[in-house]
Amino acid sequence: MPGHKVFAMAFARVYPAYIAKAEKKGRTKAEVDEIIRWHTGYSQAELEAQIAAGVDFETFFAQAPALNPARELITGVVCGVRVEAVEDPLMREIRYLDKLVDELAKGKAMGKILRG
């Protein structure tokens, strides 16, 4: 069964949209990067290398050093979809990241976003 089209999409293609969404609401690229690092376990250098390499979402999450176990505490709706109800594991990871960036753009405190 073929995966969703987004699985093959380059993470580097979506990354600027995450930053733009955050910056439009007065947040920063550094905060977006912090969220991504928290979620995936990448260091800043590793994150930048993945972006530069143009890896797709599937590879980006497959190579993530340590997916944060607290990510499973992420709940709510993004793009009309309840993230905790998404069955496909990769799509759930993508939706988790979308939800974290949404929370940042909505002005939520970083401590709450990072489930701290």
C-alpha positions, 0 to 999 in steps of 0.5 A, spaced: 500 500 500 503 506 497 504 511 503 501 518 503 504 523 498 507 527 504 512 522 506 516 523 500 516 530 501 522 533 502 522 536 510 526 542 507 520 544 503 516 544 509 521 547 514 521 554 511 513 554 512 514 552 520 518 558 521 514 563 517 508 561 521 512 562 527 515 568 525 508 571 523 506 570 530 512 573 533 516 567 535 523 565 532 526 560 528 530 558 534 524 556 537 522 552 531 528 548 531 528 547 539 521 544 538 524 539 532 530 537 536 525 536 542 521 531 538 526 528 534 532 528 538 537 531 533 542 536 535 542 543 531 548 540 527 544 534 525 537 538 524 541 542 519 544 537 516 538 533 514 535 540 512 541 541 507 541 533 505 533 534 502 531 528 506 524 526 505 519 526 511 520 518 512 527 519 512 527 525 517 523 521 522 526 514 521 533 517 522 531 521 528 536 519 534 531 519 539 523 520 538 521 524 545 517 519 549 513 525 551 510 527 544 505 522 546 502 527 550 500 531 544 493 531 543 488 536 539 486 537 532 491 540 527 488 541 520 481 538 522 485 531 524 485 529 532 493 527 532 492 522 537 487 518 533 492 518 527 493 511 526 499 511 521 505 512 525 509 516 520 503 521 519 502 521 527 509 524 527 508 529 522 501 531 525 505 531 532 510 536 529 504 540 526 501 541 532 507 543 536 508 549 531 501 551 531 501 551 539 508 555 538 504 560 533 498 561 538 503 563 543 503 557 548 509 558 553 515 553 551 515 549 557 507 547 556 509 546 548 515 541 550 510 538 555 515 540 561 
